[in-house]
Amino acid sequence: MTSPRFIEDLNMNHEIKSLDLHGERHEKARSLVEKFFYVEEPPFEVITGNSVVMMGMVNDLCREFEYDSFHRHPNNLGSVIIIEGL
């Protein structure tokens, strides 16, 4: 479980890379996210929007890469922060 202090520090003090999937087709999105996971080092953000399919795909890739994730804000489930597995 990620500590609240870490989340506060991450949100307040760090610029992180992000991948915005708005407008991308589901078929292309998986390869974009997978490539992003290979190229970038956590922490980074993936913006899925409200697509349940995109959210599930990001969660699946987190498991494959042994990363942890959390939502940037409880009122915005379409923005996922990816961190190293704890």
DANOR-V589207 format. One record per backbone hydrogen bond with DSSP energy under -0.5 kcal/mol. NH is the residue of the N-H (numbers start at 1). CO is the residue of the C=O. E is the energy in kcal/mol with one decimal. If there is no record, write none. Layout:
nh=NH co=CO e=E
nh=NH co=CO e=E
This chain:
nh=7 co=3 e=-1.9
nh=8 co=4 e=-2.5
nh=9 co=5 e=-2.8
nh=10 co=6 e=-2.9
nh=11 co=7 e=-2.7
nh=12 co=8 e=-2.3
nh=13 co=9 e=-2.6
nh=14 co=10 e=-1.1
nh=16 co=14 e=-0.5
nh=17 co=43 e=-0.5
nh=19 co=45 e=-2.2
nh=21 co=19 e=-0.6
nh=21 co=47 e=-2.8
nh=24 co=21 e=-2.3
nh=28 co=25 e=-0.6
nh=29 co=25 e=-2.4
nh=30 co=26 e=-1.3
nh=32 co=28 e=-1.9
nh=33 co=29 e=-2.9
nh=34 co=30 e=-2.8
nh=35 co=31 e=-2.3
nh=36 co=32 e=-2.2
nh=37 co=33 e=-2.6
nh=38 co=34 e=-1.8
nh=39 co=35 e=-2.2
nh=40 co=36 e=-2.7
nh=43 co=82 e=-0.7
nh=44 co=82 e=-1.6
nh=45 co=17 e=-2.5
nh=46 co=80 e=-2.7
nh=47 co=19 e=-3.1
nh=48 co=46 e=-0.8
nh=48 co=78 e=-2.1
nh=49 co=78 e=-1.7
nh=51 co=48 e=-0.9
nh=52 co=50 e=-0.6
nh=55 co=51 e=-2.3
nh=56 co=52 e=-2.4
nh=57 co=53 e=-2.1
nh=58 co=54 e=-2.4
nh=59 co=55 e=-2.3
nh=60 co=56 e=-2.5
nh=61 co=57 e=-2.4
nh=62 co=58 e=-2.3
nh=63 co=59 e=-2.0
nh=64 co=60 e=-2.2
nh=65 co=61 e=-2.6
nh=66 co=62 e=-0.6
nh=66 co=63 e=-0.8
nh=67 co=62 e=-2.8
nh=68 co=83 e=-2.1
nh=70 co=81 e=-1.8
nh=72 co=79 e=-2.2
nh=73 co=76 e=-0.7
nh=76 co=73 e=-2.1
nh=79 co=76 e=-1.0
nh=80 co=46 e=-2.7
nh=81 co=70 e=-3.4
nh=82 co=44 e=-3.7
nh=83 co=68 e=-2.9
nh=85 co=66 e=-0.8
